[in-house]
């Protein structure tokens, strides 16, 4: 086997592999011998027909394809190892010459993105001031009080914000449809859980009242119900209203928060929560802005095949999530007011951005000699053991099931810490 290596633009390596005539003949003979074992001829057991007769039943194209696959499987791995080529996506294989005595193929291999680092230290991004206003604190406390509201039975008519316990069954053109029936269902009026118009028509209803509700499903509704009119038979069993507790020491005591006993201590507790949430949000904003600046200062070349494969993986993950929620992609596009083209294009942009960021951080680690040592690994394991109240050996057993990922995460955190310490 002879090979010729060429470095091409956009992070691609072209490998031209020429097999010697005897190699090509041996591969074809081996492929033929393998294929004849699967030939079935009436009157003979599988693989036991006369060789010449079996050969006549084997297609030439199958011999060639099997021979090529066998040769390429061995030669591709050998080329990668000996030439120190690191592929990042599936290669493209084209046959350049093919005859009884000649076999030459061209393998186009997408390789590691090439990064030329720009300025990544001493950048002045600026931090936003973190301050929780009295209004924000009051709104958060009001929200938490509302979240702890109790539902109490009422005799009066239901209003928006009340919860009704109902039986219902839906019909289209007089025929019940799948998914249109439930019993003892708790529905908060105004929560927009149901088709637009359904909840509004239950406002004013009282316990033990029957109601007829007529709605039209939206154009983007899934399961073939879009734009169809449906009539629901509804039985209201109960009407409940929310009783929001007052902010008192009794309320605080019921929450059973460590070291929080008084109203003032609870306010400080909530304020600290909001400050920590604001800090996490600001940290993310700052780091995203910092990485945007570093990317802008740097030069990056990424093979399109790498981007396409990453984007395809992202799309398949989305599809799996959509299907787990009982929808198909067409329904998802309607609900999200988008299209497959828009989703795929956005994912390609995100994939490229993620790839560029990752390899820029890898280059920074290389330039700054940031490495994960055994001491660092043991320290992280000990920290996790203390955090989760587990033995270090048990933590080690768990994380080492995917040791490479664990080490990669540590390294990424080290790079992030370095960047935060060396920029403003």
N, C-alpha and C positions, 0 to 999 in steps of 0.2 A: 504493500500500500504506500502510495506517495501522497503527500499533502502540501498544499500551498496556502499560507495564511496571509490575509490582507485585513488591515484595520480600516474600516470605512467611517464615514461621518455618522453623527447621531448615535454613537455608542453601539455600533454593530461590527461584528467580526465575520468576515467571509472565509470559509474554509472549503477549498476545492480538494476533494478526495478522489484519487485515481487508483482503482484496484488493478492489480496485475492480472493478466489473462488466466493464470492458473488459479488465483484466488476466486475470480468470478466463476470459473468452471466448477470449482469445488463447492462453492455456495449453491450453485444451481443444482448440482448433483445431490447435495444434502437436502435441498428443498424438495426435489422430486421424490427422493426416498421417503421423506416425511409425509408427503401428500398421498403417495400410493397406498400407504397404510390405512387411509380413511376412505379409500374407494370401495364402493359396494357394487358387486356384480352378481346378478341372479345366478344361483347354483354354487356360489362360493361363499365361505365365511368372510366377514369383513377383514380386509388386510391379507387374505390368503389367496387372492386371485393370481393367475400367472402374471409375472412382472410386465411382460410386453403388452398384455391385454390391459392391465391396470394403467400403464403409461399412456395408452391411447385415450383414457378417460380423463386425464389431467390437462387442464388448460394451460397454455404457455404463459398467459398473464399471471396465473396464480403462482407458477414457478418463479417468475421474475420478481413478483412482489414479495414472496416469502424469502427469496435469496437476498433481496435488497434489505429487508427488515433485519435479517440476521447479521449481515455485514455492518449495517449502520449502527446497530445496537452496540456492537463491540467497538467499532472504530470511533463512534461519537464520544463514548466514555474515555477512551484512550487519548483522543485529541484534547478533551477538556483537561485531563490530568497533566499530560505532558506539556501542553502549551499554557497552563495556568489560566484558563479561560473560565470566568464565572458567569453563567447565563442567568438572566433575571426573568426570562419568559420563554415560551416554547419556540424552538428554532423552526425555520422554514427550509424545506429540503426540495431542491429541484434537480432533476436528472439532466445532465449535460450531454452525455454520450451513452448509448446503450446498443449493444449488438451481441453476437455470440462470443466475441472476444474482448469487447470493450465495456467498461462500466466506470463512468465518471459522474460524481454528484457534487452539487454546490450547496453547502449548508450555511445559511445566514443566521447568526446567533446574536440576539439582543443581549448586550452586556451591561455591567454595572454603570449607572449614571456617572457622568463626569462633572465634578464640581470644582469651580475656581472660586475660592473664598474671597469675599470682600471684607469690609470692616465688620467685625462682630463684637468688638469690645469698645468701651468708651462711648457708646451711643446714648443720647439723651432723649428718651421716649417721654418721660414725665408720668407721674402718678396722679390719679384723681384723689381729691380729698375724701376721706371716709368719715361721714358724719350722719348719725341717725337723728332726724328731726323729731320734735314732739308730735307732729302730725302723723309721721310714719309709725311712731311707737303707739299712738292712740289707735290708729287704724289696725295695726297688727293685734293689739289686745282685743279690740272689738271683734276681729275675725276669729280669734281663739275662743272668745266667749260664745260666739255664734256656733262654732264647731262643737262646743260642749252643750248645746241646747238640748232640751228634752222634748220629746213629742208627747203632747197631752191631748186626750180625747176632747172633742168639743161638739156641742149640739148645733151650733150655728152653721150657716152655709159656708162652704169652702171658698177660700180666697187664694190669690196668688201667694205662694210661700208656704201654704198649708200642704200637708201630705194626706192623700186619700188612699185607702186600701180597697182595691177593686178587682172584680172579675170582668174579663172582656173577651169578646170573640169578633173577629173581623170577617167581612164578606165582600167579595167582588162579583157583581152581577148575580147576587144571591147565593154564591158558592163560597164556602169557607176556604181560606188559603193557609198554607203552611206558615207557622211562625206568628200567626195572628191571634193566638189564644193564650190566656193565662188566668190563673186563679190566685186570689189574695196577694195581688201585686201592689207593692207600695210605690206610689208615684208622687213626687213633689211637684206641685203645679208651678210652672214657670221655670223648671229645670231644663226644658227643651230636650228631654229624653226621647219623647215621642215625635211622630210626624207633626209638622207645623199645623196648628189649629186644633189638635186633639186635646191638649191640656186646657186651652182657653175655654173649650166647650164644657168643661167640668167645673168651671168657676160658678159658684152659686148652688152647687149640688149639696144635698144633705145625706146623712147616713140612711141606709136602706132605700135609697132612691135609685130608680132605673133611668138610664139616659141613652138616647141614640146619638151617636157622634159620626159625622160624615166628614171625611178628609180626602184630599188628593195627594198622592205620593209625589215628591219632587222629581224633576227630570233626571237627577243624578242618583236616584235611589236604586240599590242593587236588587238582585234576585228576580228581575223581570217585573217588578212592581212599579217601575217609574211611570209617572204621568197617569196612573190609574186611580179611579175614585173608589174608595172603600167605605162601607158602612159598618160601624161597630156597635154591638149591643154591650152596654156597660152597666154593671151593678155596683153601686157604691156601698161598701160595708161600713167603713169608718171614715171620719174626718178628724185629722189631728193637726194641732198648731204647735209651732215651735215656741217654747218658753226659754228665753235666753237668760242665763244666770247673771246676777250682778257680780261685779268685781269686789269680792270680800275675802276676809281671812278664812271663812268657811270654804269658799270656792278654792282658794289656794291650798288649803289643807287636803281637800279631796283629790287634788292633782298629785299629791305625794311626791314632790320634787325634793331631792336631797338638798339640805341647807337653805330651803326656801319656805319660810313660814308666814311672812307678812306680805301685805299688798305691795309695799315699797320694794321688798326683796324680789317679788315676782316681776315687777316692772324692770328692775335691773337685770333679771334673768332673761326676759324677753328682749331687752335692749342689747344684751350681749349676743344673743342668737342672731339678731338683725345685723349687728356689726360683723360677726363672723361670716354671715351670708354675703354681706357687701364686700368683705375682704376677698372671699373666694371669687366673686364675680369680677372684682377689680384685678386680682392676680391673673385671671384668665384673659381679661381684656389687655392688660399690660403685656403679657407674654405673647399673645397673638400679634400685637402691634410690633413688639420687638422682633419676632420671627419674620414678619412682613418686611421690616426694614433690612434685616440680614439677607433675606432672599433677594430683595431689590439691589443690594450692594454686591451680590454674588452672581456668578454665571453658572447655569446648570443646563446640561444636555441630557435628556431622558429619552430612551427608545420608545416609540409610540406603542410597540407591542406590549411593553411593560405596563403602560398606562391602560391600554385596552383590557388586559387581563385583570388588573386591579379593579377597574370599573365594572367588569363583568361579574366579578365576585361580589361587589357591593350591590349590584342589581339583583343577583340571585338571593342574597340575604334579605333584601327588601321583599322580593317575591315570596320567600318562605314566610316572613312575618305576616304579609297580607293574607296568604292562604291559611295560616294558623288562626286568623281572625274570621275565617269563613267567607272571604271574598276572593274574587279573581282580579287580575290586573286591570281589566277593562273597567270594572266597578270602582277600583281604587282611583283610576285616572279621572273618572267622572266626579267622585266625591272630592278629590283634591284639586279639581279644576285644572288638570294638567294633561300631559300626553307622554307616551313612551319616549318620543324624541327629546322632549324637554328634560325628562328625568335622566335619560342616558347621557345627554350632553352635560348636565350638571354634575353627574357622577364622574365623568371624565375629567372635568375641571378639578373636582375635589381629590380625585385619585392622583392627578399630577401634582397638586399642591402638597398632598401628604407625602408623596415620594420625594419631592424636592426637599421638603423640610427634614425628613428623616436622614437623607444622605448628607445634607448640610451639617446636621448635628453630628453625624458620624465623622465628617471631616474636621469639625471643631474638636471632637474627642481625640482624633489622631494628632492634630496640631498641638493640643495642650497636654497630650500624653495622659488622657483620662482613661483609666482602666479599672476593672472590677477585680480586686484582689480577694484571696481566701479570707483575709481578715474582715474585709467589707461584707462578704457574704455571711460570715458568722455573726457579725454585728447586726445585720438586718434580720437574721433569723431570731436572735435573742430579743430584739425589739418587738418582733411580731409575737413571740412567745409571751412576753410580758403584757402586750396589748390584749391578746385573746385568752390569757390565763391558761396556757397550754405548755407542755414540756417542749423544750427546744428540739429534741430529737423527733417528736411528732410533727412539728412544723416543718422540719427539714425533710421528713418523709413525704409530706404533702407537696411542698414546693418543688422538690427534686423530681417529681413525676413529669414536670416540664421545666427542667433546669435551664435550658437555653432561654426560654421566655422569662424566667425569673431573673437571670443575669442581665438580659437585655433591658428589663424594666429598671433594674438598679442603675445600669449605665445611663439610661435616659434621664433618670432623676439626678444623677451626678452632673450631667451636661446642663440640665435646667438650672440646678443650683449654681453652677459656674457662671452661666449667662446672667442670672439675677444678681450675682455678686459683682459682676464686672460691667454693668450698665446701669444707667440711672432712669 
